[in-house]
């Protein structure tokens, strides 16, 4: 799966159901392994909740669906 495909999916935290936004960046080491992703909340969510960017490790992803990525944060 390409990073651009992941960037089109909403990130949902399975612990509380919060929508964390969408992936905007990924940190990759020299061997090409993904270290972590950075998600940015949607503009409306950012204004209402004052939530900032969220980083999460690849191993926090529990399921990648057609429309969403479920993470355990």
HTML snippet that shows the backbone in 3Dmol.js (N, CA, C, O; Angstrom):
<script src="https://3Dmol.org/build/3Dmol-min.js"></script>
<div id="view" style="width:600px;height:400px;position:relative"></div>
<script>
const pdb = `
ATOM      1  N   UNK A   1       0.847  -1.177   0.000  1.00  0.00           N
ATOM      2  CA  UNK A   1       0.000   0.000   0.000  1.00  0.00           C
ATOM      3  C   UNK A   1       0.888   1.233   0.000  1.00  0.00           C
ATOM      4  O   UNK A   1       1.897   1.288   0.703  1.00  0.00           O
ATOM      5  N   UNK A   2       0.503   2.212  -0.790  1.00  0.00           N
ATOM      6  CA  UNK A   2       1.259   3.455  -0.896  1.00  0.00           C
ATOM      7  C   UNK A   2       0.865   4.438   0.205  1.00  0.00           C
ATOM      8  O   UNK A   2      -0.256   4.402   0.712  1.00  0.00           O
ATOM      9  N   UNK A   3       1.799   5.314   0.567  1.00  0.00           N
ATOM     10  CA  UNK A   3       1.510   6.336   1.570  1.00  0.00           C
ATOM     11  C   UNK A   3       0.350   7.211   1.123  1.00  0.00           C
ATOM     12  O   UNK A   3      -0.477   7.610   1.944  1.00  0.00           O
ATOM     13  N   UNK A   4       0.279   7.510  -0.157  1.00  0.00           N
ATOM     14  CA  UNK A   4      -0.814   8.354  -0.666  1.00  0.00           C
ATOM     15  C   UNK A   4      -2.174   7.697  -0.449  1.00  0.00           C
ATOM     16  O   UNK A   4      -3.170   8.394  -0.256  1.00  0.00           O
ATOM     17  N   UNK A   5      -2.230   6.377  -0.478  1.00  0.00           N
ATOM     18  CA  UNK A   5      -3.493   5.675  -0.199  1.00  0.00           C
ATOM     19  C   UNK A   5      -3.859   5.794   1.278  1.00  0.00           C
ATOM     20  O   UNK A   5      -5.033   5.948   1.616  1.00  0.00           O
ATOM     21  N   UNK A   6      -2.868   5.724   2.149  1.00  0.00           N
ATOM     22  CA  UNK A   6      -3.123   5.864   3.587  1.00  0.00           C
ATOM     23  C   UNK A   6      -3.565   7.286   3.927  1.00  0.00           C
ATOM     24  O   UNK A   6      -4.362   7.483   4.845  1.00  0.00           O
ATOM     25  N   UNK A   7      -3.057   8.275   3.200  1.00  0.00           N
ATOM     26  CA  UNK A   7      -3.371   9.668   3.485  1.00  0.00           C
ATOM     27  C   UNK A   7      -4.823  10.023   3.190  1.00  0.00           C
ATOM     28  O   UNK A   7      -5.304  11.059   3.647  1.00  0.00           O
ATOM     29  N   UNK A   8      -5.522   9.193   2.445  1.00  0.00           N
ATOM     30  CA  UNK A   8      -6.928   9.482   2.122  1.00  0.00           C
ATOM     31  C   UNK A   8      -7.898   8.889   3.146  1.00  0.00           C
ATOM     32  O   UNK A   8      -9.111   9.037   3.001  1.00  0.00           O
ATOM     33  N   UNK A   9      -7.380   8.226   4.170  1.00  0.00           N
ATOM     34  CA  UNK A   9      -8.230   7.562   5.162  1.00  0.00           C
ATOM     35  C   UNK A   9      -8.211   8.315   6.493  1.00  0.00           C
ATOM     36  O   UNK A   9      -7.173   8.831   6.908  1.00  0.00           O
ATOM     37  N   UNK A  10      -9.372   8.375   7.158  1.00  0.00           N
ATOM     38  CA  UNK A  10      -9.447   8.958   8.494  1.00  0.00           C
ATOM     39  C   UNK A  10      -8.815   8.007   9.502  1.00  0.00           C
ATOM     40  O   UNK A  10      -8.917   6.787   9.369  1.00  0.00           O
ATOM     41  N   UNK A  11      -8.157   8.580  10.516  1.00  0.00           N
ATOM     42  CA  UNK A  11      -7.541   7.807  11.589  1.00  0.00           C
ATOM     43  C   UNK A  11      -8.480   7.840  12.785  1.00  0.00           C
ATOM     44  O   UNK A  11      -8.820   8.918  13.273  1.00  0.00           O
ATOM     45  N   UNK A  12      -8.907   6.663  13.268  1.00  0.00           N
ATOM     46  CA  UNK A  12      -9.826   6.563  14.400  1.00  0.00           C
ATOM     47  C   UNK A  12      -9.132   5.821  15.538  1.00  0.00           C
ATOM     48  O   UNK A  12      -8.584   4.735  15.344  1.00  0.00           O
ATOM     49  N   UNK A  13      -9.163   6.420  16.730  1.00  0.00           N
ATOM     50  CA  UNK A  13      -8.619   5.785  17.930  1.00  0.00           C
ATOM     51  C   UNK A  13      -9.659   4.820  18.483  1.00  0.00           C
ATOM     52  O   UNK A  13     -10.774   5.227  18.806  1.00  0.00           O
ATOM     53  N   UNK A  14      -9.300   3.537  18.594  1.00  0.00           N
ATOM     54  CA  UNK A  14     -10.285   2.541  19.050  1.00  0.00           C
ATOM     55  C   UNK A  14     -10.570   2.649  20.544  1.00  0.00           C
ATOM     56  O   UNK A  14     -11.584   2.127  21.008  1.00  0.00           O
ATOM     57  N   UNK A  15      -9.707   3.311  21.307  1.00  0.00           N
ATOM     58  CA  UNK A  15      -9.940   3.444  22.759  1.00  0.00           C
ATOM     59  C   UNK A  15     -11.105   4.376  23.067  1.00  0.00           C
ATOM     60  O   UNK A  15     -11.903   4.098  23.962  1.00  0.00           O
ATOM     61  N   UNK A  16     -11.208   5.497  22.319  1.00  0.00           N
ATOM     62  CA  UNK A  16     -12.262   6.472  22.633  1.00  0.00           C
ATOM     63  C   UNK A  16     -13.101   6.885  21.428  1.00  0.00           C
ATOM     64  O   UNK A  16     -14.026   7.684  21.569  1.00  0.00           O
ATOM     65  N   UNK A  17     -12.796   6.355  20.248  1.00  0.00           N
ATOM     66  CA  UNK A  17     -13.578   6.658  19.051  1.00  0.00           C
ATOM     67  C   UNK A  17     -13.275   8.008  18.422  1.00  0.00           C
ATOM     68  O   UNK A  17     -13.945   8.404  17.468  1.00  0.00           O
ATOM     69  N   UNK A  18     -12.272   8.727  18.938  1.00  0.00           N
ATOM     70  CA  UNK A  18     -11.930  10.033  18.380  1.00  0.00           C
ATOM     71  C   UNK A  18     -11.362   9.911  16.977  1.00  0.00           C
ATOM     72  O   UNK A  18     -10.585   9.005  16.673  1.00  0.00           O
ATOM     73  N   UNK A  19     -11.771  10.850  16.130  1.00  0.00           N
ATOM     74  CA  UNK A  19     -11.215  10.958  14.791  1.00  0.00           C
ATOM     75  C   UNK A  19      -9.968  11.826  14.905  1.00  0.00           C
ATOM     76  O   UNK A  19     -10.057  13.008  15.240  1.00  0.00           O
ATOM     77  N   UNK A  20      -8.806  11.241  14.627  1.00  0.00           N
ATOM     78  CA  UNK A  20      -7.538  11.948  14.788  1.00  0.00           C
ATOM     79  C   UNK A  20      -7.136  12.716  13.536  1.00  0.00           C
ATOM     80  O   UNK A  20      -6.123  13.415  13.537  1.00  0.00           O
ATOM     81  N   UNK A  21      -7.914  12.593  12.475  1.00  0.00           N
ATOM     82  CA  UNK A  21      -7.606  13.296  11.233  1.00  0.00           C
ATOM     83  C   UNK A  21      -7.066  12.350  10.188  1.00  0.00           C
ATOM     84  O   UNK A  21      -7.495  11.201  10.090  1.00  0.00           O
ATOM     85  N   UNK A  22      -6.114  12.844   9.403  1.00  0.00           N
ATOM     86  CA  UNK A  22      -5.514  12.057   8.329  1.00  0.00           C
ATOM     87  C   UNK A  22      -4.000  12.146   8.384  1.00  0.00           C
ATOM     88  O   UNK A  22      -3.444  13.122   8.888  1.00  0.00           O
ATOM     89  N   UNK A  23      -3.343  11.130   7.865  1.00  0.00           N
ATOM     90  CA  UNK A  23      -1.888  11.094   7.826  1.00  0.00           C
ATOM     91  C   UNK A  23      -1.381  12.201   6.902  1.00  0.00           C
ATOM     92  O   UNK A  23      -1.844  12.346   5.771  1.00  0.00           O
ATOM     93  N   UNK A  24      -0.430  12.972   7.405  1.00  0.00           N
ATOM     94  CA  UNK A  24       0.176  14.017   6.586  1.00  0.00           C
ATOM     95  C   UNK A  24       1.662  13.768   6.343  1.00  0.00           C
ATOM     96  O   UNK A  24       2.248  14.362   5.438  1.00  0.00           O
ATOM     97  N   UNK A  25       2.282  12.884   7.152  1.00  0.00           N
ATOM     98  CA  UNK A  25       3.713  12.659   7.009  1.00  0.00           C
ATOM     99  C   UNK A  25       4.078  11.307   7.619  1.00  0.00           C
ATOM    100  O   UNK A  25       3.318  10.729   8.396  1.00  0.00           O
ATOM    101  N   UNK A  26       5.258  10.822   7.248  1.00  0.00           N
ATOM    102  CA  UNK A  26       5.778   9.582   7.823  1.00  0.00           C
ATOM    103  C   UNK A  26       7.282   9.736   8.017  1.00  0.00           C
ATOM    104  O   UNK A  26       7.967  10.300   7.164  1.00  0.00           O
ATOM    105  N   UNK A  27       7.791   9.240   9.125  1.00  0.00           N
ATOM    106  CA  UNK A  27       9.230   9.232   9.397  1.00  0.00           C
ATOM    107  C   UNK A  27       9.745   7.846   9.031  1.00  0.00           C
ATOM    108  O   UNK A  27       9.247   6.835   9.526  1.00  0.00           O
ATOM    109  N   UNK A  28      10.749   7.811   8.156  1.00  0.00           N
ATOM    110  CA  UNK A  28      11.287   6.551   7.652  1.00  0.00           C
ATOM    111  C   UNK A  28      12.780   6.509   7.956  1.00  0.00           C
ATOM    112  O   UNK A  28      13.479   7.509   7.792  1.00  0.00           O
ATOM    113  N   UNK A  29      13.272   5.338   8.403  1.00  0.00           N
ATOM    114  CA  UNK A  29      14.714   5.234   8.672  1.00  0.00           C
ATOM    115  C   UNK A  29      15.476   4.940   7.376  1.00  0.00           C
ATOM    116  O   UNK A  29      14.871   4.824   6.310  1.00  0.00           O
ATOM    117  N   UNK A  30      16.787   4.820   7.472  1.00  0.00           N
ATOM    118  CA  UNK A  30      17.643   4.631   6.290  1.00  0.00           C
ATOM    119  C   UNK A  30      17.372   3.329   5.547  1.00  0.00           C
ATOM    120  O   UNK A  30      17.647   3.230   4.352  1.00  0.00           O
ATOM    121  N   UNK A  31      16.837   2.334   6.242  1.00  0.00           N
ATOM    122  CA  UNK A  31      16.549   1.051   5.596  1.00  0.00           C
ATOM    123  C   UNK A  31      15.163   1.029   4.948  1.00  0.00           C
ATOM    124  O   UNK A  31      14.795   0.043   4.310  1.00  0.00           O
ATOM    125  N   UNK A  32      14.401   2.098   5.107  1.00  0.00           N
ATOM    126  CA  UNK A  32      13.069   2.176   4.511  1.00  0.00           C
ATOM    127  C   UNK A  32      11.949   1.750   5.439  1.00  0.00           C
ATOM    128  O   UNK A  32      10.790   1.703   5.026  1.00  0.00           O
ATOM    129  N   UNK A  33      12.273   1.437   6.690  1.00  0.00           N
ATOM    130  CA  UNK A  33      11.261   1.031   7.659  1.00  0.00           C
ATOM    131  C   UNK A  33      10.557   2.268   8.219  1.00  0.00           C
ATOM    132  O   UNK A  33      11.205   3.255   8.569  1.00  0.00           O
ATOM    133  N   UNK A  34       9.226   2.206   8.301  1.00  0.00           N
ATOM    134  CA  UNK A  34       8.455   3.321   8.853  1.00  0.00           C
ATOM    135  C   UNK A  34       8.632   3.353  10.363  1.00  0.00           C
ATOM    136  O   UNK A  34       8.374   2.363  11.048  1.00  0.00           O
ATOM    137  N   UNK A  35       9.071   4.492  10.876  1.00  0.00           N
ATOM    138  CA  UNK A  35       9.239   4.658  12.318  1.00  0.00           C
ATOM    139  C   UNK A  35       7.925   5.123  12.932  1.00  0.00           C
ATOM    140  O   UNK A  35       7.453   4.538  13.907  1.00  0.00           O
ATOM    141  N   UNK A  36       7.324   6.185  12.361  1.00  0.00           N
ATOM    142  CA  UNK A  36       6.026   6.650  12.843  1.00  0.00           C
ATOM    143  C   UNK A  36       5.326   7.475  11.774  1.00  0.00           C
ATOM    144  O   UNK A  36       5.942   7.924  10.807  1.00  0.00           O
ATOM    145  N   UNK A  37       4.026   7.663  11.970  1.00  0.00           N
ATOM    146  CA  UNK A  37       3.201   8.507  11.123  1.00  0.00           C
ATOM    147  C   UNK A  37       2.814   9.753  11.897  1.00  0.00           C
ATOM    148  O   UNK A  37       2.795   9.745  13.128  1.00  0.00           O
ATOM    149  N   UNK A  38       2.505  10.817  11.182  1.00  0.00           N
ATOM    150  CA  UNK A  38       1.983  12.048  11.786  1.00  0.00           C
ATOM    151  C   UNK A  38       0.611  12.292  11.181  1.00  0.00           C
ATOM    152  O   UNK A  38       0.456  12.341   9.960  1.00  0.00           O
ATOM    153  N   UNK A  39      -0.390  12.445  12.055  1.00  0.00           N
ATOM    154  CA  UNK A  39      -1.764  12.727  11.616  1.00  0.00           C
ATOM    155  C   UNK A  39      -2.129  14.146  12.018  1.00  0.00           C
ATOM    156  O   UNK A  39      -1.776  14.613  13.101  1.00  0.00           O
ATOM    157  N   UNK A  40      -2.840  14.823  11.128  1.00  0.00           N
ATOM    158  CA  UNK A  40      -3.293  16.182  11.395  1.00  0.00           C
ATOM    159  C   UNK A  40      -4.818  16.179  11.458  1.00  0.00           C
ATOM    160  O   UNK A  40      -5.472  15.687  10.539  1.00  0.00           O
ATOM    161  N   UNK A  41      -5.396  16.728  12.542  1.00  0.00           N
ATOM    162  CA  UNK A  41      -6.859  16.792  12.633  1.00  0.00           C
ATOM    163  C   UNK A  41      -7.437  17.666  11.531  1.00  0.00           C
ATOM    164  O   UNK A  41      -6.779  18.582  11.039  1.00  0.00           O
ATOM    165  N   UNK A  42      -8.671  17.374  11.151  1.00  0.00           N
ATOM    166  CA  UNK A  42      -9.362  18.221  10.181  1.00  0.00           C
ATOM    167  C   UNK A  42      -9.537  19.605  10.781  1.00  0.00           C
ATOM    168  O   UNK A  42      -9.535  19.754  12.003  1.00  0.00           O
ATOM    169  N   UNK A  43      -9.688  20.624   9.934  1.00  0.00           N
ATOM    170  CA  UNK A  43      -9.734  22.018  10.396  1.00  0.00           C
ATOM    171  C   UNK A  43     -10.819  22.253  11.436  1.00  0.00           C
ATOM    172  O   UNK A  43     -10.567  22.918  12.440  1.00  0.00           O
ATOM    173  N   UNK A  44     -12.023  21.721  11.221  1.00  0.00           N
ATOM    174  CA  UNK A  44     -13.114  21.931  12.168  1.00  0.00           C
ATOM    175  C   UNK A  44     -12.808  21.275  13.507  1.00  0.00           C
ATOM    176  O   UNK A  44     -13.032  21.877  14.557  1.00  0.00           O
ATOM    177  N   UNK A  45     -12.303  20.061  13.481  1.00  0.00           N
ATOM    178  CA  UNK A  45     -11.958  19.355  14.724  1.00  0.00           C
ATOM    179  C   UNK A  45     -10.856  20.107  15.459  1.00  0.00           C
ATOM    180  O   UNK A  45     -10.896  20.236  16.683  1.00  0.00           O
ATOM    181  N   UNK A  46      -9.876  20.603  14.714  1.00  0.00           N
ATOM    182  CA  UNK A  46      -8.765  21.346  15.319  1.00  0.00           C
ATOM    183  C   UNK A  46      -9.264  22.598  16.032  1.00  0.00           C
ATOM    184  O   UNK A  46      -8.800  22.917  17.127  1.00  0.00           O
ATOM    185  N   UNK A  47     -10.212  23.310  15.413  1.00  0.00           N
ATOM    186  CA  UNK A  47     -10.743  24.537  16.018  1.00  0.00           C
ATOM    187  C   UNK A  47     -11.564  24.244  17.266  1.00  0.00           C
ATOM    188  O   UNK A  47     -11.426  24.934  18.275  1.00  0.00           O
ATOM    189  N   UNK A  48     -12.419  23.225  17.205  1.00  0.00           N
ATOM    190  CA  UNK A  48     -13.324  22.918  18.314  1.00  0.00           C
ATOM    191  C   UNK A  48     -12.575  22.321  19.497  1.00  0.00           C
ATOM    192  O   UNK A  48     -12.797  22.728  20.637  1.00  0.00           O
ATOM    193  N   UNK A  49     -11.685  21.355  19.242  1.00  0.00           N
ATOM    194  CA  UNK A  49     -11.014  20.644  20.330  1.00  0.00           C
ATOM    195  C   UNK A  49      -9.627  21.179  20.655  1.00  0.00           C
ATOM    196  O   UNK A  49      -9.033  20.805  21.666  1.00  0.00           O
ATOM    197  N   UNK A  50      -9.104  22.067  19.783  1.00  0.00           N
ATOM    198  CA  UNK A  50      -7.739  22.591  19.931  1.00  0.00           C
ATOM    199  C   UNK A  50      -6.701  21.470  19.926  1.00  0.00           C
ATOM    200  O   UNK A  50      -5.656  21.566  20.570  1.00  0.00           O
ATOM    201  N   UNK A  51      -7.012  20.412  19.189  1.00  0.00           N
ATOM    202  CA  UNK A  51      -6.134  19.252  19.087  1.00  0.00           C
ATOM    203  C   UNK A  51      -4.993  19.568  18.123  1.00  0.00           C
ATOM    204  O   UNK A  51      -5.207  20.198  17.088  1.00  0.00           O
ATOM    205  N   UNK A  52      -3.788  19.133  18.462  1.00  0.00           N
ATOM    206  CA  UNK A  52      -2.640  19.351  17.583  1.00  0.00           C
ATOM    207  C   UNK A  52      -2.314  18.055  16.842  1.00  0.00           C
ATOM    208  O   UNK A  52      -3.015  17.054  16.990  1.00  0.00           O
ATOM    209  N   UNK A  53      -1.256  18.079  16.052  1.00  0.00           N
ATOM    210  CA  UNK A  53      -0.850  16.892  15.315  1.00  0.00           C
ATOM    211  C   UNK A  53      -0.566  15.743  16.276  1.00  0.00           C
ATOM    212  O   UNK A  53      -0.123  15.952  17.405  1.00  0.00           O
ATOM    213  N   UNK A  54      -0.830  14.523  15.805  1.00  0.00           N
ATOM    214  CA  UNK A  54      -0.638  13.324  16.609  1.00  0.00           C
ATOM    215  C   UNK A  54       0.339  12.408  15.888  1.00  0.00           C
ATOM    216  O   UNK A  54       0.195  12.170  14.689  1.00  0.00           O
ATOM    217  N   UNK A  55       1.335  11.892  16.610  1.00  0.00           N
ATOM    218  CA  UNK A  55       2.274  10.919  16.056  1.00  0.00           C
ATOM    219  C   UNK A  55       1.963   9.549  16.635  1.00  0.00           C
ATOM    220  O   UNK A  55       1.622   9.427  17.812  1.00  0.00           O
ATOM    221  N   UNK A  56       2.083   8.507  15.796  1.00  0.00           N
ATOM    222  CA  UNK A  56       1.881   7.152  16.291  1.00  0.00           C
ATOM    223  C   UNK A  56       2.758   6.188  15.513  1.00  0.00           C
ATOM    224  O   UNK A  56       2.999   6.365  14.318  1.00  0.00           O
ATOM    225  N   UNK A  57       3.234   5.160  16.217  1.00  0.00           N
ATOM    226  CA  UNK A  57       4.081   4.139  15.612  1.00  0.00           C
ATOM    227  C   UNK A  57       3.266   3.239  14.694  1.00  0.00           C
ATOM    228  O   UNK A  57       2.054   3.098  14.855  1.00  0.00           O
ATOM    229  N   UNK A  58       3.944   2.640  13.739  1.00  0.00           N
ATOM    230  CA  UNK A  58       3.289   1.734  12.793  1.00  0.00           C
ATOM    231  C   UNK A  58       2.598   0.582  13.528  1.00  0.00           C
ATOM    232  O   UNK A  58       1.532   0.131  13.110  1.00  0.00           O
ATOM    233  N   UNK A  59       3.203   0.103  14.624  1.00  0.00           N
ATOM    234  CA  UNK A  59       2.627  -1.038  15.351  1.00  0.00           C
ATOM    235  C   UNK A  59       1.347  -0.679  16.113  1.00  0.00           C
ATOM    236  O   UNK A  59       0.674  -1.574  16.624  1.00  0.00           O
ATOM    237  N   UNK A  60       1.000   0.598  16.200  1.00  0.00           N
ATOM    238  CA  UNK A  60      -0.257   1.010  16.840  1.00  0.00           C
ATOM    239  C   UNK A  60      -1.459   0.833  15.904  1.00  0.00           C
ATOM    240  O   UNK A  60      -2.604   0.892  16.351  1.00  0.00           O
ATOM    241  N   UNK A  61      -1.202   0.617  14.611  1.00  0.00           N
ATOM    242  CA  UNK A  61      -2.284   0.384  13.657  1.00  0.00           C
ATOM    243  C   UNK A  61      -2.838  -1.013  13.880  1.00  0.00           C
ATOM    244  O   UNK A  61      -2.100  -1.998  13.853  1.00  0.00           O
ATOM    245  N   UNK A  62      -4.154  -1.089  14.103  1.00  0.00           N
ATOM    246  CA  UNK A  62      -4.802  -2.379  14.337  1.00  0.00           C
ATOM    247  C   UNK A  62      -5.506  -2.906  13.090  1.00  0.00           C
ATOM    248  O   UNK A  62      -5.564  -4.117  12.874  1.00  0.00           O
ATOM    249  N   UNK A  63      -6.040  -2.002  12.271  1.00  0.00           N
ATOM    250  CA  UNK A  63      -6.780  -2.426  11.083  1.00  0.00           C
ATOM    251  C   UNK A  63      -6.791  -1.295  10.075  1.00  0.00           C
ATOM    252  O   UNK A  63      -6.997  -0.135  10.433  1.00  0.00           O
ATOM    253  N   UNK A  64      -6.569  -1.634   8.815  1.00  0.00           N
ATOM    254  CA  UNK A  64      -6.682  -0.668   7.724  1.00  0.00           C
ATOM    255  C   UNK A  64      -7.862  -1.097   6.874  1.00  0.00           C
ATOM    256  O   UNK A  64      -7.842  -2.155   6.246  1.00  0.00           O
ATOM    257  N   UNK A  65      -8.905  -0.250   6.863  1.00  0.00           N
ATOM    258  CA  UNK A  65     -10.096  -0.537   6.090  1.00  0.00           C
ATOM    259  C   UNK A  65     -10.152   0.295   4.820  1.00  0.00           C
ATOM    260  O   UNK A  65      -9.185   0.967   4.462  1.00  0.00           O
ATOM    261  N   UNK A  66     -11.295   0.245   4.142  1.00  0.00           N
ATOM    262  CA  UNK A  66     -11.448   1.012   2.906  1.00  0.00           C
ATOM    263  C   UNK A  66     -11.449   2.508   3.148  1.00  0.00           C
ATOM    264  O   UNK A  66     -10.908   3.271   2.348  1.00  0.00           O
ATOM    265  N   UNK A  67     -12.062   2.937   4.263  1.00  0.00           N
ATOM    266  CA  UNK A  67     -12.227   4.372   4.540  1.00  0.00           C
ATOM    267  C   UNK A  67     -11.475   4.855   5.773  1.00  0.00           C
ATOM    268  O   UNK A  67     -11.209   6.051   5.897  1.00  0.00           O
ATOM    269  N   UNK A  68     -11.130   3.959   6.683  1.00  0.00           N
ATOM    270  CA  UNK A  68     -10.510   4.376   7.941  1.00  0.00           C
ATOM    271  C   UNK A  68      -9.334   3.486   8.311  1.00  0.00           C
ATOM    272  O   UNK A  68      -9.190   2.363   7.827  1.00  0.00           O
ATOM    273  N   UNK A  69      -8.505   4.027   9.181  1.00  0.00           N
ATOM    274  CA  UNK A  69      -7.409   3.276   9.802  1.00  0.00           C
ATOM    275  C   UNK A  69      -7.688   3.291  11.299  1.00  0.00           C
ATOM    276  O   UNK A  69      -7.815   4.362  11.894  1.00  0.00           O
ATOM    277  N   UNK A  70      -7.783   2.124  11.909  1.00  0.00           N
ATOM    278  CA  UNK A  70      -8.022   2.022  13.349  1.00  0.00           C
ATOM    279  C   UNK A  70      -6.689   1.901  14.067  1.00  0.00           C
ATOM    280  O   UNK A  70      -5.864   1.053  13.728  1.00  0.00           O
ATOM    281  N   UNK A  71      -6.484   2.767  15.073  1.00  0.00           N
ATOM    282  CA  UNK A  71      -5.264   2.739  15.850  1.00  0.00           C
ATOM    283  C   UNK A  71      -5.602   2.594  17.333  1.00  0.00           C
ATOM    284  O   UNK A  71      -6.683   2.983  17.774  1.00  0.00           O
ATOM    285  N   UNK A  72      -4.672   2.036  18.088  1.00  0.00           N
ATOM    286  CA  UNK A  72      -4.846   1.852  19.523  1.00  0.00           C
ATOM    287  C   UNK A  72      -3.854   2.766  20.239  1.00  0.00           C
ATOM    288  O   UNK A  72      -2.701   2.396  20.460  1.00  0.00           O
ATOM    289  N   UNK A  73      -4.324   3.976  20.601  1.00  0.00           N
ATOM    290  CA  UNK A  73      -3.455   4.958  21.267  1.00  0.00           C
ATOM    291  C   UNK A  73      -3.863   5.143  22.711  1.00  0.00           C
ATOM    292  O   UNK A  73      -3.247   5.930  23.430  1.00  0.00           O
TER     293      UNK A  73
END
`;
const viewer = $3Dmol.createViewer("view");
viewer.addModel(pdb, "pdb");
viewer.setStyle({}, {cartoon: {color: "spectrum"}});
viewer.zoomTo();
viewer.render();
</script>
